[in-house]
Amino acid sequence: MSEAPRLTARLRARAGTLALDVELALGESPLVLVGPNGAGKTSVLSALLGVLPLDSGHIQLGGRVLFDDAAGIDVPLEARQLGYVPQDYALFPHLSVRQNLEFALRSSGVRGKEVGERALRVLSDLELTALSQRRATALSGGEKQRVALARALSVRPRALLLDEPLAALDVSARRETRAFLAGYLRRLALPTLVVTHDPADARALGGQIAVLEAGRIVQTGSWEELHAQPGSEFVRELLSA
């Protein structure tokens, strides 16, 4: 990556029978993590969040250490300043769009009038103001994805983790949301890790693509670099899909 990494991680963990052994460096351009089912993609996100316990390793975000087994540092999930968008978006169905954001803000410690003000600013930034009073159950798939992103960004994270952000969308919504997300993440310039199994998503969203197989990253590069020299049968299949 051309820019200096702002999130670095060395992850050693066990997820069931899978031994995870991964090193990552994220800068201002999104990094897309691809791999076959069972490769450990979601486990990487869980390890970064602190949900999956690490056997050993080191996670640093900016100048702040989030995990270091040698130093006995293990910052809890709620204090890691990582924005997370799960695959199912996890919106509260009985709350409005604005209320979903305000709940996240209050849970992160924001108080007073700043809660409403910050929620409205983020909704405006993602062009969601017109939906602010609509309940989550009344949203389309693409709208839910954008609201989940707004909720993650409302707490001002220092890095962003997206787990299959487009997988729940139909073909037309996926195409439209992919284009929006690709442009938005580049403008955001926040260290971002995107997990996906879809080659079109990987090509559109990632400046760099990391290929994970059996718990280990076997190849990293741009789409063009992977295309010029695929390092495994999975990569060849991904590029030809």
N, C-alpha and C positions, 0 to 999 in steps of 0.2 A: 504494500500500500504506500502511496506517495506521502501522505501526511503522517505525522507522529501519532502512534496509537494512544488513545485516551482511555481505553479499557483493555487490560491484559489479563489473561487467565490461564492457569495451568491446573487442570482438573483431573484428579485421580479418584475414582469412585466405583462402586459396584451397584448396578441396577438389576436385581434378579440374577440371572446367569451372565449378564453382560458386564465385562470389565471396561470401564470408560477411562480413556487415557488421551486427553485432548489439550492442545494449546491454541489459544485464540488471541488476536490483536485487532481491536476495532478502532477506527479513526472516524472521520466525518462522513465517509461514504458507507452505505449499507453493505454488510456482509451477509450473503445468503448461504445457509447451511442446507445441503441436499444430501440424500442418501436413501437406500432401500428401507422398507419397513423393518423395524427392529434394530436399526443401526445405532440408535441412541440419541436421535435428534432432540426429542423432547426432554430426555434425561440431561442433556447439556443445559437447556434452559432451567430445569429444576435445580441443577447444581449451582448455576449462577445466582439464582434467587435464594439459595440456602434451604430449599425444600428437600433436595436430595443430599444427605450428609456426605461430605468428602472424606476419603481416607487420608488424602494428603493433597497439597497444592497451594496455590496463591492466586488471589483475585485482587486487582487494584483498579480503581476507577479514579482517573485523574491522579492526584497525589494521595488519595485515601485508600488504605488497605482494608478490604472487606473480609478477606479470609487469608490466614496464614497459619498452617498447622504448627510450624516450628516456633512461632511467636505466641501461639495460643489465642489468635484473633479469629473471631467468628461473629461478624456483625449480623444481628437478626434481620429477617426479611423486611420488616416494616421500616428499618433504618438504612437500607442499602441504596435508596434513591434510584431504583430501577423501575421504569415503566413497563408494564406487562399487559399484552393483549392476548388472552387465551383463544383457542380455536373456536369455542362456542360463544365468545364475546362476554358471557356471564353478566349481562345487564339485569338489573332488577325489573321484572316485568310489570310490577304494580306502581313503579315510579315513572315520572316523566323524564325526558331526556335531561333537562336541567337538573332535576332532583338526583339523577344518577351521578352527575358530576359533583353536585354539592355534597352528596354522601361521601364520595371519595375524598373530597377536600377536607371535610370535617374529620374523617378517619385519619388523615395525615397530620392533623393538628391545626389546620387553618380555622380561624374564628372570626366572628363579627361580619361586617359588611363585605370584607374581602372575599368571603365564600361566594356570594352571588356575583360580585364584580369579576372575579377570576373565571368563574364558570361561563359568564356571558362573553368574556374576551376570547376564550378558547373556542366556544361555539361559533363566534363570528369568524375566527381565523380559519375554521374548517367548513365555513359556509353552511352552518347548521342552525342559525338563529331562528329560521322559520319553523323548525321542528322542536324548539325548546320546550314547549308545553305538551308535546305528543308523548303518549305512553310508549314504552319500549315494544309492547306487543303490537303496536300499530305501524311499526317501521318495516321497510323492506330490508332485504339482506344487506345490500350495499349501505343503506343508512345505518343499520346496526353496526357494521364494521367501522364506519366513520365515527359514530358515537363512542364506541369502545376505545378507539384511538384518542378521541378528545378527552375521555375520562383518564386515560393513562397519562396524557400530556398535561392535564390540569394541575397535577401535583408537582410539576416542574422537575421531572426526573433528569438524571445526568446521563442516562443511557436507556435504550428502548429495546424490548424483546417482543417479537411477534411470532406466535405459533400458528402456522398455516393460516394466515390472515384472510385468504381468499377462498379457502376450501369449501365453505358452506354456501357459496354463491352459484347461481345458475350462469350459463355461458355468457349472456349479454351483460348481466350485472358484473360478472367477473372481469370482463374486458374493460368496462367503464371504470370500475374501482381500481383495477390494476394501473391504468393510465394515471388516475389521480394520485394513487399512493406512490408510484414511481417518482413523479414530480415533487410531491410534498416531502418525501423523505430526503430527497437531495437538497431541497431548500432548507429543511430543518437543520441539517448539518449536525446531527446528534449521533453519537455512536449507536448503531442499530444492528441487531442480529435478527434475521428473518429465517424461520424454518419453513421449508416448503418441499413438496414432492413433485411440483408441476414445473416442467422445463420452461414454459412461457413465462411463468412468474419469476423463475430464477434469472432468466435472461433480462427481463424488464426491470426488476427491482434491485439487482445486485451489481455494484461496480466490481466486486470480487465474489467468487463462488468457492465455497469450501465443501469438499466431498467427504462425507463421513460414512465409513463402512466398518461394521463390527466394533464400534466404539472408538475408532481412530480416524483421524483426518488423513486421507491418502493422497489428496491432490488439492491445490488451491491455485486459482487464477481467474482471469476474465473469461467470459464465454468464448471469446476468440482464441485465447490461449488453450483452453480445454479442448476446443474443437480441433486445433492444430495438432495436439498431442494428447489424446485421451489416455488416462493412466490405468483404466480398468474396464472390464466389460460393462459394468453399471454406467460409467461415464459415456461409453459409446452408445448405449441404449438411450440414455438421457438426451444426448445430442441429436439422435435420429428420431426422437419422438415428435 
